[in-house]
Amino acid sequence: MNLIPKEFKITNLLHQDTYLGDGQLKKWTGETSEVYSTISSTENYAPTLLGSIPTMGEAAADEVVKSAVAAYDNGQGLWPTMKVIDRIKCMENFVTQMKATRSEVVKYLIWEIGKSLCDSEKEFDRTVEYIYDTIEDYKQLDRNSARFSKSQGVNAMVRRGPLGVVLCLGPYNYPLNETFSLLIPAIIMGNTVIFKPAKHGVLLISPLLEAFRSSFPKGVVNIVYGRGRDVASPIMKSGKVDILALIGNSKSAIALQDLHPNKNRLRLILGLEAKNPAIILPDADLDLAIQECIMGTLSFNGQRCTALKILYVHESIAAEFNRRFAEKVDALPFGNPWEKDVSLTPLPEKEKPNYIQELIDDAKAKGAKVINTKGGERSDNYIFPAVLFPVNKDMRVYHEEQFGPVIPILTFKDIQEPLNDMAESNYGQQVSLFGRNIKTIAPLIDTLVNLVCRVNLNSSCQRGPDVYPFTGRKDSAVGTLSIHDALRSFSIRTFVASKDNAYNNEILQALLDSKESNFINTDYIL
């Protein structure tokens, strides 16, 4: 199609016929699955074939488990015992190679998940920045640990050590950034990793395979392809996984946990569903609230766990808010990801428009109306955002995490109404609070911080900046991710202790002077 800029055209199909195991890019000769984009490259609509990936199963799963277990070697492997500075050098080598793949990875972000050019570039650049920031935080963590402390006649050097083998499963909506927010801290802390890319956003990992292979010792990073039930399930059944790191939905997380034969030994780092609300108080700045709610509900078509998925508007301002909000939604431009200033882009899941339509039809049957003119308009790979009002608790859209372009609005008279709803919800990630009067806002903040883990004052919900903790209550998360917290989530405090006497102190001093131990040292990493 002539409208596709030359740099984004799919000129050659990418048939990913290798996988990474035991430090080698191994040829795959078995069954493969074709990878399609919902974006059309022809005048008459048709999904675009991008390439293919291996359809792997239990044999491949067993192989990479053995590879990761051997590389960890019960904590005796090269990687878990390596000096911190040397692990950092490996990671620096990786990110240097990664930066050379930017244009290729961005291109596949665009085609595979329909993310706009601007947001795809941001995702790549933010991921590179995340890696560098993780390296710096790890240096500081090591500096703080490179000393002895003494208490009650006992000398101790306390550091953080790896936990073992990590199974890493990332999401399709941020297949690079959120996946790497698991992978990078898991690797750099000395664990070995098995990684299966998400169902969408899988080919964009291909340009990075060689960087993973050449940057880390064999078996440290293993990358496999296929359906979760065929690959991840046997990996968990093996009982060899020490950490399940997953960003996705709770059903998948529960199913995988249940397969592990020793659940009490399985560590969990999970980013799961959310139904983040916005609460718009009577004195809110409507211009600001509408602008932030547009961004919060429809950035990347609402396909974010941090998206605003339900709006509570005070009844005194609801009519004006709804009218202006609906107009703003209708004004958002839809187009292909490479088009300038595009806001709404094709949905990567071909079944998603039908699901959104089901939510709209259910809400309409139970008393809601689509209050924006374009709401629900269909095309081959999209359904235009529908603003639904008034929404009630009998509607599916009230309860389900829609993860797509439909926006339910409720009114409230008493602030206790949305607070009670949040308390009863299965989720507790974030909330956006719009208002001005501190007499009203102050007690609300004090309550909301006990219902969710992030209160966004007069701003939409989001994950970043990555230095801040990213977690949730109830069904929304297990563990905390941020640059600082993730390093701790993928490690455990471990230490060497000795009674403070001349005999022991002479040995400790000899260990320090000889630099024979990678653990007992006080080297300062610049």
N, C-alpha and C positions, 0 to 999 in steps of 0.2 A: 504494500500500500504506500503510495507516494507521500502520504502525510507523515509517515514515520521518519524521523530524522535518521540520517545515515548511521550515526554512532549507536543508535538503539535498535537497528534492524537485526533480526535473527537471520544471519546468512548461513551459519553452519549449526547443525544440531549437535548438542553436547551429550554424547553417550558416555555416561560415567561407568566405566567398566573395570574400575579398580576400587579396592577398599584398603583401609590402613589397619594392619595387624602385625604385631611382633616387630615393629620398626620397618616394615616393608609395605610398599604399595603393591598389593597382590592382585593379579588378574582374576576377574570374575567371569566364569564361563557358563554360569547357570541361568535361570530364568530372570527376565528383566521386566520392569514396568515403565510404560511411557509416561512422560511428564508433560502436561498441557497447561497453558495459560488461558484464562477466560478472556484475555484481551485478544481481539481479532487482528490479524495482519492482512486480511483480504477485504475487498469492497463489500461482499456479502458476508454477513457474520458467520464466523466459524472459530472455534477454539484453536489456538496456535500450538502446534507441537514444538516443544523446546528440546526434547532429548529423551533420555531414559536413565534409569538407575537400577542397581541390582535388587532383586527380590530375594532377600536372604532369609534363612530359617535357623533351625536349632543347631545344625552342624557349625555354621558360622558363629553363632552365639557361643557355643562351647569353645570354639577356637580363640575368640577374643577374650573370653573369661580367663582361659589358661595363660594368654599373653599378659594380661593385666596382673594376674596373681603372681606370675613368674617375675615380672618387673618389680613388683612390691617386695616379693620374697620375704614375707613375714617381717617387714621392716628392715631387712638386711640388704635390700636392693640398692643399686647405684643411686637411683633418684631419691629415695627417702633418706639416705644417709649423706647425701651430697651437701657441701657447704652452701649456705644461703647465697653467698655472692655468686657461686657458680650456677645455681638455679636461676638467679636473676639474669645472668648472662645468656642463658638459653632462652629465656622469655624475651629479652631484648632482641635477640637474633630473630625470633619468631615475628615480633611486631614489625621489624624492619622489612622482612619479606612480605608480611601482610599488606603493608602500605602500597607495595607495587601492584597489588591486585585490585585497587580501588575501583577503577572504571568497570572492570569485569563483574565484580561483586555487585556494584550498584545496578548494573544492567539487569542482572538476574533478580535483584530485589524488586525492580520495576515490573518485570514480566511475570515472575512467579507469584507475587502477592499483591500486585497492583498498587504498590506504594508510590507516591509522587516522587519525581526526580529530586526535588528539594529535600523531602523527608528521608529518602533513601541515602542521599549524600550525608545528611545529618546523622543517620544511624551508623554509617560506616565511620565517620570522623569521631563520633561520640564513643564508639567502641575502641578505637585506637587510643583516644584520650583516657578511657577507662583503664586500659592496660598499663599505660604509663603511670597513671595515678596509683594503681594497685602496686606497681613496682616500688614507687616512692613510699607508700604506706608500709609495705613489707620491710623496706630498709629501716624505717623508723621503729617498727615493731622489733626488729632484730637489735637495733641500737639499745632499745630500752631493756632488752633481755641479756645483753652482753655484760653481765656483772653478777657478782655474788651478793647475797643478802644473808644476814645472820639473825636468828631468833632463838632464844632459849638454849643457846649453846650448840645450835646446828647451823652449819653453813649450807647454802643451797643456791644452785643456779637453775632458774625456772625459765623454760622456753616453751614454744608451741611446736608440737610434733604432728605428723600426718596421721590419718585414721585408717587408710587402706585403699580399697578399690571403690571407685565412685561410678555409678551409672547416671549419666547426664542426659536428660530429655528436655529440650527447649520448646518454645511455642512458635507457631507459624507467624504471628503478627509482628514479632521482633526476632526473627530467626537468627540474626547475627548478634545484636546487642544483648538481649536478655539471655540467650544461650551462653554467650561469653561471660556474662555476669556470674554464671555457674562454673563454666569451664576454667576460666583463668585463675581464680583463687584456688580452685580444687587442685589444679596442676602445680601452681607455684608453691603451695604449702607442702608438697612432697608426696601427694597421693598419685595413684595411677588411675586412668580414666577410660571408660567405655562410653562413647557418644553416638547416639542415633539422631540424625537430623529430623526436624518436624516434617509433617506430611506435605506442607507447602513451604517453599524456601529451602529446598534440599540441594538443588544444583548450585546454588551460590556458595556452598561449602567446597565445591570441586576445586576452584582456584587456590584454595588454602591447604589442600592435602599435602602437597610437597613441603610447604612451610612447616606443617606439623611433623612430618616425617623427619626432616633434616635438622630440626631445632632441638628435639628432645631425644633422650636415650630410648632404645627399642622397648616397646611395650608400654611406655608411659602414656601415650595417647593412642587409642584404638577407635576407628570410625567405621560403623556398619550401617547398612541400609535395609529397609523393609518395613513391614507393618509391625506395630508394637506387639501385637499378640504372638507374632511369629519369631521376633527377635528379643524384645525386652522381657517377655514372659519367661523363656528358658534361662535367660541371664539371672533373673531374680530367683528362679527355682533352684539354681545351683547353690544358693546360700553363700556364695563367695563375695557378694556385694556388701560393703560396709556402710555406704551412704547412698541413698536414693535422692538425687537432686533433680527436681521436676518443676517446670512451670507449665501449667495446663489446668486440667479440671480434676476435681476431687474424686470422681468416679475412677478415672485412670489411676490416680495415686493410691486409692484404697485397693483396687484390684491388684496392683503390683506389690503393695505391702503384704497382702494376703498370701502371695506366692512364696514369700521368703520363709524358709523353714525355721529361722531364728529371729523372729520379729523384735525380740527384746534387745538384740545386738545391732539392729538396723537403725542408723541415724537418718533423720528426715530433714531435708531442706526443700520446702514446697512453696511455690507461689500459685495460688488457686483463684477461684472465682471471687467476684465482688459485685455488689449492687450499690455503687457509691451514689448517695443522694446529694442534691444541692438544696439548701434551705434559703429562700429569698424572703427576708424580713420586710416589713412595711416601709422602713426608711432606707432601704437599699438604693444605691445609685443604679438606676435601671439600665443606663447606657453601658456601664461597666458589667453589671450582672449578665445582661444579654450577650455581650461580647464574650465573656468568659464561659457562659453556658453553651454558646455555639461551639466554641473550641472544645469544651469539655465533653459534649455529647457526640460531636461529629468529626473530630480529628481522626484521621484514618478510618472514616466511616463508622466511628464508634467501636472499632475492633481493638479495644484495649481493656485490660482488666481495670485500669485506673480511670476509664471513661466515666463520665456522669451518666447514670443509667435510669435515674428517676428524679424529677424536679418537684419540690414542694414550694408552692408560691402562696404567700399570704392572700387571703380572699379579697382584701381591700385593694390590692394592686394587680390581681390576676388578669382582669380584662385587658388592661394596658400591656402587661407583660406578654400575654399570649398573642395579642395582635402584632406587636412589634417583633417578638421572637419568631413567629410564623413567617413574617415577611422576610426576615433575615435568612431563615432557612431556605426559603424559595429562591433567594438571590444567589445562593451558593452555586458556583459553576461546576458542572460535571464534565469530565473528559478523560482522555488517556493520561497516564502519569507524567509523560514528558511535556505535556502542554503547559504553557506559562500560566501561573496563578491559578491552576486548577485546585479545587478543594475536595471534590468528591470524585472517586476513581472506581473502576470496576472491582467487584467483590471476588476474591480468589476462590471462594467455595461456590461451586455451581449450584448447589442446593440451597444456599443462604437466602436468595430472594423469595423462594417458596416458603421458607420458615418465617421470614419477616411478614410475609403476606398472611400466614396463619395467625400470627400475633395481632395483626391489624384487624382481621375478620373477627377474631374472638372478642377483641375489645369493642368493636362496633356493635356486635350482637348483644353486648352487655351494657350498652349505653354511652360509649365514647364516640366522639366524632373526630375525623381527620380535619384539623383546623387550618392546615396550610394547603394552598391550591394545588401544588404539585405532589403532595404527599401520596405515596403508593404508586406513582407512575412507574411502569415497568419497561425495561429494555432487556436485551438478551443476557446481559451480565450485570444488571443492576436493578435496584428498586429505590426510587427516590425517597429520602427521609420523610417519614410520616410523623407529624406532631399530634399526639392523641390527648384529648381532653373531653370531659373529665374522666380520670381513671379511678377505678375502685379495686378493692382487694379480691374481688371475684375474678379478675382478669388475669390471664397468663402473664401478660407483660408486666404486671405488678411484681410477680414472684420470680420469673425466669430472668437469668442474665442474658439479655438479647444479643449482645456482642455484634451489633450491626445497626443500620440506620433506621431506628424507630425510637421516638422520644415520648415517654409517658409523663403527663403533668397532673399533679393533684393540688388541691387547695387545702389550706389549714386555717383555722380560726385561733386555736390555742396552740402554742409552741409545743405543748406536751404531746400533741398528736404525732408529729414526725419523730419526736424523741422515743415515744412508745413503739412506733413502727421499727425504728432502728434497733431498739432493744430486743424486739421479737424476731428480727431478721437473722438468718443463718450466717450472715456475712458481717465483717467489721474491718474494712480496710481504711477507707478515707471518707471525708465529707467536705463539701464546699459550703461555707457560711457567708452570706451576703447581707451586710448591714452596717450601721454607723454608730449607733448609740451604745456607748460602752457599758451603761447600766444594764442593757439587755444582753450585750455580747458576752460580758465577763462571766456570768453564771452559766451561760450556754457553753462556752469553751470548757469550763470546769466539768461539765457533764459529758460533752462530746469526746473529750480525750479519754474517757473511760468506756466509750462505746466503739471507737475506732482508733487507729494508730497514727492518723495524720489529719489535722484540721486545717483546711486551706481557707484563710481569711480573705474574702473578696477576690478569690482566684480559683481557677479550675483545678481539679485533682490531677496529679502527675506523679511520675516516679522520681525524677531527678530534682536537684542535682544529686549525683551518685554518692556524695559524701554523707548524705542524710540516710537514716535507716529506712529500709523498705520492707514492710511486714504487714501483718494483719491479725485480727482476732477471729475467733470461732473458725468457720470453714474457709477463711480467706488465705491463710498462710500457716506454715510451720517453719520457725527459724526466721532469721533476719538477714537481709541482703543490703549491703552498701559496701563501699570499698573497705571501710574499717571493719564492719561486722562480718563480711563474707570470709575474710581471712581467718577469723575466729570460728566461724561456723564449720569450716572445712579442716579444722585442726583441734587438738586437745592440749591442755596444759600438762607438761611433763617435766620432771626435774631430777637432778642429781643432788643428794644430800649427804653430808658427812658430819660427824661430831667434831666440834672445834677443839682439836688437840694437835700437838706438834707432829705426830705421825701422819695424820690425815692431811694436815695443811702442807706438809712437805710434798706429798703425792700430788695434791691439787696444783701446787706451784709448778711442779715438774710437768704436769699435763699442760698447763698454760704456756710454759716456756718452750716446750717441744712442739706445740701446735699439732700434735698427733691426733687429737680428737676434734672432730667437726662440731661437736656439741659443747664441750668444755673449752670455750675460747672467749676472749674479750675483744676480738677484733672489731673495729669501728668501721662500718661501711659508709663511705662518703656518697 
